[in-house]
Amino acid sequence: MDVVHLNQKQLAARWSISEATLERWHSIGIGPKFLKLCARVAYRQVDVEVYEESCLQVSTSQSVAAHARSS
């Protein structure tokens, strides 16, 4: 199974955010896990999908995970 990687530009486009936002997130520890290889940042697609899953919401006050635990 091949590991698919996204570069910073690709992830920014996927989420319709700026690359600067991703860079800021790195410095404060927000967002998906990332690889830093020779000053380049890459994201494993699997880590991006796990992060997206963790951000799912059923309402503005409750995440999907919290909703599942209370059901």
Number of C-alpha atoms within 10 A of each C-alpha: 3 4 7 10 18 16 16 19 15 14 19 16 11 10 9 9 12 13 16 12 10 17 14 12 13 15 8 8 10 11 15 19 16 18 13 9 8 6 7 9 16 19 19 16 18 14 15 18 12 12 14 13 13 13 12 12 14 12 9 6 7 11 15 15 14 12 12 9 7 7 5
